[in-house]
């Protein structure tokens, strides 16, 4: 009985595969079977035909990526990019990574990638120049300082205003310092997070804000010498989205892919695997 059913099923599959192959030319039925209807690789308008070009900044930080190698599939954002690619029917070998600095990613104009994944918060201002996918991570900001800092014990809302902060140019973390903490001293602005970490390590600034997983990693790994996470701030309903050139029709297919990996539990599993250890941070008020 099992052999007969297998043979019958195989025959039906072969007939179906032949029909699909005939109608789609070089695209295989196997790829179509894996992809979302209407969103198979051969049906998409891509920066590089037949390949999904994904951008991120350099260096690519843990826990979003590991070993500064986005292509290895390790780290939350690397894993999310490959999960989206798989939902669209791309093989791993068809995913190509490229570098795009964070502060130029949301500038208007054409892009040299299909989408950028780089902890980019969806904001109305940025959405005037670029398009975003549905969110794939809900962000919470956290405050990091160094051992011995008064920030560790004196961080009431009024006390937070008295410290010297710094942060990366163009980030929502810098905006959070300016608009929510509202310090009496103007925050210093740096080109990248490495420069911010160095400024804190050498006591040029007393603290900076970044997403909770990054803050926890930078403190635990020594990226910030003697770094300590003071706490995370209450949720501000910020979400990270994949970034596209304005009006890119690929967004609708990627949104369907994100919905799929949310509904089948993939996104939740990836968050637990790569970000779970960074979630146990006390909440403080700005």
Phi, psi and omega in degrees: 000314181296320180294319180296316178296320180295318181294317179297315179298321180294320180297315179298317180298320182293319178296314179298317181297321180296319180295317180295315182297320180296323183280337185248003178070237186284345180288131183277154177296329181297318179294317181297320181298329182275341188266164176285140183308127179081001186233023177293154183311319182288348181263359185257147173271108189245156177299321178231113187307131177082357181229149174259115182263118185244133182250152167203174183277169173229127002286159177260118192274145166288143009266010180284327175220165178233142177061022180056036180228087182303331185287352185276354177078005182255140188101152189299310184289324175298315181295321178296316180301316180289327177294318176296315180301316180296319178298332179273355177095011178276141170281158179303322181292346180268000179264121182244131181260143177220163183262134174220116179303143184304311188285354174255351185297321184261015173287149179292159177116175181295155182240152178259037179201167175276313171210157180248133176235111190198046181051047183265113181288136177286120177227155180297322181295314180294325183291352173284339184248336182223172175249150179239152170279178167299156182292145176242358176200133176268117188275144167231131180281149178225156182252129180240141176219200180237160179305139180088352181289141175298341179301333185294330181242336182252082183223039169291163180309318180288325179289325180301332182291343188271355187264163177264121182246166172210161177194174183284140181302138172077005184269156174289340176293317176297318178297326179295318177300313185291319190262333184256313177283319179055063181291156179285338177258137180295127180297143174282147184242133184235159184287329181210171185289332176299317179293324177296314180299319179296320180296323177287319181298324181264011173069020172294324173237166182256347180184161172213166183246138173206175180298151188303313179299319179294318179300314181297318180294315184296326178287315185288328186271348183089006175304324169252117182299122182061030181290146178220136175275120179289316180167172175252152182271159179303154181304135177245021175061029176272142177231145171274137176230157172287139187253137181229162172295152187304126177080010181299121181293347178296337183305317185296321178290320179294322176300320178293325177293318179296319176301319181296313183285341170288311186292328181271005175088357182298313184298318179296319179296320180293322177296317179295320183292314190259337185240352186303320183287350183261003188270344185272069181238132180297151180265134176237163182259138179286000000 
